[in-house]
Amino acid sequence: MALNFDAAVLARTLDHDNHANRNMLRKLLNEPIYTPRNDLTLPQERDIALKRLAKVTKAKGISIFDFERNPMNVMTGRRLQ
């Protein structure tokens, strides 16, 4: 039996806050730089982590000020991993 439902409606129901930011981060996390990589050296891991963080901050996905202004937005990034 096939189920007919709108995935966007389900996502909005499950994501109870920061809907626009979650959608933006989902699109961002589909970029190749976020593909998991194994067997990296520590300097390589640090470099890729910095590049990933730079992309998120450039897209204004999460801000250091969110810890005070919008703490749920900080958790948004964590939940989408």
N, C-alpha and C positions, 0 to 999 in steps of 0.2 A: 504494500500500500504506500503510495507516494504522499508525502506531506507537502502541503502548499502553505508557505508562510514567507513573510518578508524578512530577510536576514537583517536589514537595516533597522527594522522595528525591534527585533530581538536584541540586537546590539545596543540600541538605545535603552531598552529596558534593563539590560544587565549592567550597562555603564551608567550609573546613577548620577554622575556629575562630570563636569568639564567635557561635554560632548564634542565640541568643535576641536578642542585640543587633542582629544583622543583620536579623532579621525585623522588629524594632521600627522600625529605621531605614527599611526598605523601605516599611512602612506610612506612616511620617512623610513620606517623600519623594513620596508620591502626593498630598499636599495641594496645593491650588492655589498656595500661596505659592512652591513650588519649581518652578513652570512657568517655563521659560526666557523671558526678556523681552529684546527688542532695543530699540535707540534710546533708552536711558535716559541721563539726565544723570549726571554723577559723583555729585552728592548723592543722586539717586534710587538709584543702584547701592549706595552706602554704606548707605542706609536699609534697603533690602531685604536686604542681606547681614547687617546687624545683627539684623533680624527673624528671618531664617532661623537664624542662630546661636543666638539666644535660644530658639527652639523646640527645637533639638537639645539645648541644655544643660538646658532645663526638663524635657525628657523623659529626661534623664540618659543620653543616647545616647553622648556622649563627654565625658570630663573632662580637665582639664589634668593631673590626677594620673596619667592613663593613660600618659603619656610615661614615667613611672617604673615604675608598677605593671603595666600591661598594654599594651605598645607595639603589639601586634597589633590592639588595639581602635582605636587611632588610625588605622591603615591601613584598618580596616574602613570608616570613613566616606569615605575617599578612594576606595576601590575601588567603592563603590556609586554614585558620581556618574555 
